[in-house]
Amino acid sequence: MEDWPMKIVFSGGRKPSVEMTTDKHQITPREKLYHFFKAPVIICMYNVLSYIIFLSMFAFLLIFNFGSSLSPLDIALMVWVFTIFTEEVRQMGSPIPSKMCSKLHVYISDVWNKLDIFTIVLFITGMTVRFLPYDGALEAARVMLALNFISFCLRLLHIFSVHKHLGPKLVMMPKMLEDLMYFIVILLVFVVSYAIASHSILYHNSLLTWKTVVQVFRKSYWNIHGELFIDEIEGDQVCTFDEMLWSNGTYPRCPSDVGKIMGPILMGAYIMVASVLLLNVLIAMFTYTFEKMHAETYKHWCFHRYSLISEYDRRPVLCPPLILMNHVALLFKYVYIRCRKDENDQLRNRNFSKYV
């Protein structure tokens, strides 16, 4: 009762009265400001804002300012990613569990942490390849960093999982991706069979090259998405039967006379099966998964939401790249505690040896 900001007063035979006291410690404006910025929702909000600024800078670099020379924007992004890496190291070194192997196991067991590791490694690789003195190194680095930008954007899904409406949908996505993998296995049977059959009828005795392999599966894949290649199949475009001309890429190769008849027939049957039958099978699989998981999705989302709130509750107040100051302070604090512990251990051993 001492800590309550009230007291109960008994006077005579009257009923006890309650009076408010001023003994309770009043929160100062400075403490209010600290607790406000220390709240998980506030930390999450300005971390999201900081992350969007980082993605905007990264997008500007890829589209407008990507070259072989180092610019101030490159340095800013490198420092930013380094601060993100230090935060991942801090999360990996959490006090629970105590053993390092257990820490690594807990850290790696989270899918989002695996994505963070892949993203950071890909960024370092792309930036390293970018400045190598080889032909094509710049273009290779551009592709790596473009893919790296996609992986950075995927990290936003983890933040969106706290939303009441987006979170349950994100919980369903992994299960739907599992259904999609099974569907792709079935689809590959039809894609490969149609691709080889149609190409063998349209262009007999083709040359064994990588370009031929690409052409075999190119049409069968894009047919699913509505690209029919009617001009190529029926021979309405400019083409040639001369092997010298179509082998060196001067003109496209003309389809055979039988292929002009059988090609459209095979394509019609293939599209009927792939685009109508199999696509509806996929929709039915997604619908079944959605209905099956809908009852338990809310519980899963509540668990993920709690995990995300707990993560931001343990995070430092500052966001990247300013979070580096927190990490430096934590490093000095860790070194100081270790030094004091060693001194205490030495003093305890010295006293013990005197006692013995």
N, C-alpha and C positions, 0 to 999 in steps of 0.2 A: 504493500500500500504506500510505501514511502515514495515510490517513483511516480505515483499517479499525480496529475496536476489538480487534485481536489482532496478535501478532507471531510469527514463526517463528524458533525458537532452534536453532542447530546446535552440538552439543557432541561433540567427539571423533569416533569412528566410528559413534556411535549414530544412530538415525533422528531426523530433526528433530522437535521438539515444538512444539506450538502453545500459546501463552500469551495469555490475554486481557489487554488493557491498559486503563487508565483514562484514556488521553489523549483519547478521544472525548468531544466535548461532550455533556453530559447535558442532556436536555430538562427544563426546570423545570416545576413544576405549572402555572404561569401560561401557559407556552407550550402545554402539553397542553390546557388549557382553551380557548385561542385556536384551536388547530387543530381541536379538537372542534366548536366552534361555527362554524368556517369551512368544515367539510365540506359538500359540496353536499346530501347527504341530510338533514342537520340543518337547513340553511337552508330546504330545501323543506318540511320538517315544520312548522317554526314559521311559515312563510309561509302554509301551508294553514290552520293553526290561527288565525292572524290574519285570514285571508280569511273563514273561517267565522264568526268574531265579527262582522266587518263585515256579512256577509249577514244575520246575526241582528238586528243593530241596524237595518238597512235594512227588514227584514220587519216589525219592531215599529213602525217609523215609518209604513209604508204601512197597517197594519191597525189600529193603536190610537192613533196620535198625529199624524195628517196634517191640518193646518189651514193657515189663511192667515197665522198668526203664526210667527215664527222661534223655535224652541226650542233648548235646549242640545244635543239629539240631532241637530238639523239642522246645527248648527255642527260637531259632531264628525264627521258624515258628510262635510260639505264639506271639512274638513281632511284626512280620510282619502283622499278621492278626489283631492285636490290632491297628496298624497304619491305616490299611484299614478301621477298624471300626471308628476311629476318623475322617477319611475323610468323611465317610457317615454321621457322626454327624454334621460336618461342612456344608455339603450340605443341610442337613435337617434344619439347623439354618440360611439359607440364609436370607438376609435383606428383600427380597420381596417374599411373603407378610409379613406383620408385625405381625399378630396374630399367635399364636402357633398352633391353630387348623387348620388354613389355610395352615401353613407350612407343617404340617403332611399330610394333604389332598393332597397337590401338590406333596410331596415326594412319598407317597404311590401310587399315580395314575400312576407312571412310572413303567412299568413291570420290567425293569432292576434293579430298586431299591428293588422291592420285591424279586428278585433273590438274590441280595446282602444280604438282611436280612436273607433269608433262608440259604444261604451259611455260613454266620458267625455263626448263631445259631447252625447249624449242626456241624460245626467245634468245637465249645465250648462243645456241647453235647458229641461228639466223644472223645475229649480229656479228659473230665470228667469221662466218663464211662471206659475209658482205665485204669485208676488207681484205680478203685473200687476193693475191696478185695473179689470178688465173682468169682466162676467158670463160665467160658464162657464170662466174662466181656471183656477180651482182644479180643476175636473173634468178639463179638458184636461191639466193638470199631473199629476193622479193617474194618468191613462191612460199618459202618457209615462213616468213613473217606474215604473209597474207593468211596462211593457215593458222598461224599463231594468233592472229587477231580474232579468228573464229572461235578458237579455244578460250580466249579471254572473254568473249561475249557470252559463251556458254556458262561462264561463272555467274552471270546475272541470274540464271535460273535458280541457283541456290538461294539467292536473296529473295526472289519472288515466291519461294516456297512458304514464306510466312504469311502470304496473303490468304484471306479466307476463301476466295473463289479460285485463285490460281493454284494454291497449294495442293488441293485434292487432285487436280488435273495432272500435276507434275508427279504425284505419287503413282498414278495409273500409267504414265508413259513407259517406265521400264518393263512392265508386264506386256504392254502393247508392242514394244520393240521385240520382245521374245516371240510373240505371235508373228511379227513381221519376218523374223528370221526363218521360221518354219514355212511361211508363205513363199519366201524367196527360193527355198529349196525346191518347192513344187514348180514354181515359175521357171526356174532354170532348165528343167526338163523340156518344157515347151519351147523356150527361147533357143536353146542349143539345137534341138532337133529341127526346128523350122529354119534356123540360120543356115545350117549345113545343107539341108535339102534344097532350099530356094537358090542358094548361091551355086550349088553344083548344076542345077538346071539352067540358070541364067548365064553363067560364065564357066564353061567346062574347061578343064586342063589349065587352071590358073597357075601363076608362078608362085613358088614357095617363098614368100617374103612376109615380113612383119606387117606391111601395108595390106596384104591380102587377108591376114588374120583379122585385122581391124575392120576391114570392109565386110567380112563374113558376119560379124556380130553387130556391126553398127546399125544396119537396117532393122534387124529383128528387135533390137532394144528400143529404138526410137519409134517403131511401129506401135508399141504399147502406148506411147504418149501422143499418138495422132499424126506423126510424120510418116506419110505413105510412100514417098519416093516414086510416084507414078511415072514421072518423066523418065527416070532411069530404068524402071522395069519394062515399060512399053517401048523404049527406044525413041522417044519423041525429041530428045535433045541431040545436039551435035555430038557424034561418036564415030568410032572407027573399028574395023575388024583387023586392021594391020597391027600385028604384035609389036613391031618396032615402035609404033606411035603410042599405043596405050601402055606399054611396059615402061617407057621413060616419062609418062605423065603428060605428053603433049595433048592428047585427046582422051576422053573417057572411053572405055570399052563398050561396044554395043552388045546388048543381050542377044541370046540365040533366038531363033524363030519359035522353037518350042517353049522357051522361057517366057516369051511375050504372051503366050496363052496360059501356061501353067502357073506363072509367077503371080498374077492377080488372083487366081483361084486359091492358091495356097495362102496368100496373104489374107484373103477374106476369111477363110476358115480359121487362121491363126488369130486374127484380131477378134473374131467372134468368141474364141475360147479365152484368150489372154485378157482382153479388155472388158468383156461382158461377164463371162462365167467366173474367172479367177478373181476379178476385182470385187464382185459381189460376195465371193467366199471370204475375201479379206475383210470386207465391211461386216459380214456376219460374225467373224472371229472377234473383231474389235467390239462389236455390240455385246457379245456374250461376255467378254472380259470386263467391259464397263459395268454391266449389270451385276456380274459376280462380285466385283470389288467395290461397288458403290456403297454397300452397307458398311464395309469396314474401312473405307477410305478416310472417313473423318477421324477415326481413331489413329490411323497411321499418320495423318497430317498433324494431329495434335502432338504426337510424339516428335515428329520432325520440327514442328514449330517450337516445342520446348527445347530441343537440342540447339536450334539456331539462337534462341534467346539466351540460353546458357553460354553459348560460345561468345556472343557479344557482351554478356555480362562479365566475362573474364578478360575481355580485350582491354588494352589501354585506352585512355580517353582520346588521345590524338589519333588521327587517321593518316594513312600514307599520303605523301612522303614524310609528314611531320612525325609520324610514329617512330622514326629512327631515334628521336631524342628520348623517348620512353625506353627503347631498347638499350641505348647507351647507359641510361640511368640504372636499368636492371642489371646490366653487366657489371658496373661499378659496385652495385649493392651485393651482387653475388660474390665478387672478388673480396669485398670487405668482410662478408660473413665467413667465407672460407678462411681468410687470414685469422679472424678472431677465433674460429674453431680450432685452427692449428695451434694458436697460442694457448688456448685453454687446454687442449690435449697435452701439450708439452708441460704446462704447469701441473696438470693432474698427474702425469707420469713422474715428474720430479718429486712431488709430494709423496707419491706412492713409494718411490725408491727410498726416500728418507725414512718413511715409516717401516719399510722392510729392513 
